[in-house]
Amino acid sequence: MEAVTVYHGKISRETGEKLLLATGLDGSYLLRDSESVPGVYCLCVLYQGYIYTYRVSQTETGSWSAE
C-alpha cells in the first residue's frame, strides 16, 4: 500500500479531514490506516463539504472489499 500516492499511512481521522477540506475539491480522496481496526484502511472522500469514510480490507482470497 505504501507505493500508492494517495496513501497517508497512520494519520488521524481529524488530520485526514483537514487535508481533504483544504483542497476544497469534490472527489478529493485519501487512504489512511484505520485507527480502530488493525490491518484495515480507510478511504476518505470529500463531497459537498462532507467527508465520507469507507473501510477497505483485503479478503482471505486476496481481493479487496470496501464497506
C-alpha positions as CSV (number, residue, x, y, z in Angstrom):
1,M,0.0,0.0,0.0
2,E,2.9,2.3,0.7
3,A,3.5,2.7,-3.1
4,V,0.1,4.3,-3.7
5,T,0.4,8.1,-3.8
6,V,-2.9,8.8,-2.0
7,Y,-1.8,6.6,0.9
8,H,-1.1,8.7,4.0
9,G,-0.3,5.9,6.5
10,K,-1.0,6.4,10.2
11,I,-2.7,9.7,10.3
12,S,-5.7,10.5,12.5
13,R,-9.2,10.9,11.1
14,E,-9.0,14.6,12.0
15,T,-5.8,15.1,10.1
16,G,-7.2,13.4,7.1
17,E,-10.3,15.5,7.2
18,K,-8.3,18.7,7.4
19,L,-6.2,17.7,4.4
20,L,-9.2,16.9,2.3
21,L,-11.2,20.1,3.3
22,A,-8.1,22.2,2.5
23,T,-8.4,21.0,-1.1
24,G,-12.0,22.2,-1.4
25,L,-12.5,19.9,-4.4
26,D,-15.3,17.4,-4.6
27,G,-13.9,14.0,-5.3
28,S,-10.7,14.5,-3.4
29,Y,-9.7,11.4,-1.5
30,L,-7.0,9.8,0.5
31,L,-6.3,6.4,2.0
32,R,-5.1,6.1,5.6
33,D,-4.7,3.3,8.2
34,S,-7.8,2.7,10.4
35,E,-7.3,3.9,13.9
36,S,-9.6,1.3,15.4
37,V,-9.1,-1.8,13.3
38,P,-5.6,-3.1,12.7
39,G,-4.8,-4.1,9.1
40,V,-7.7,-2.2,7.7
41,Y,-7.6,1.0,5.7
42,C,-10.0,4.0,5.5
43,L,-10.8,5.5,2.1
44,C,-11.9,9.1,2.8
45,V,-13.7,11.1,0.1
46,L,-14.7,14.7,0.1
47,Y,-18.1,15.5,-1.4
48,Q,-20.1,18.8,-0.9
49,G,-18.2,19.7,2.2
50,Y,-18.6,16.3,3.9
51,I,-16.1,13.5,4.3
52,Y,-17.4,10.0,3.6
53,T,-15.3,7.2,5.0
54,Y,-15.2,3.6,3.9
55,R,-13.3,0.7,5.5
56,V,-11.2,-1.1,3.0
57,S,-9.7,-4.6,3.7
58,Q,-8.2,-7.5,1.9
59,T,-10.2,-10.7,1.9
60,E,-8.8,-14.2,2.5
61,T,-8.7,-14.7,-1.3
62,G,-6.6,-11.6,-1.8
63,S,-9.3,-9.4,-3.3
64,W,-10.3,-6.1,-1.8
65,S,-13.5,-5.2,-0.1
66,A,-15.0,-1.8,0.9
67,E,-17.8,-1.2,3.4
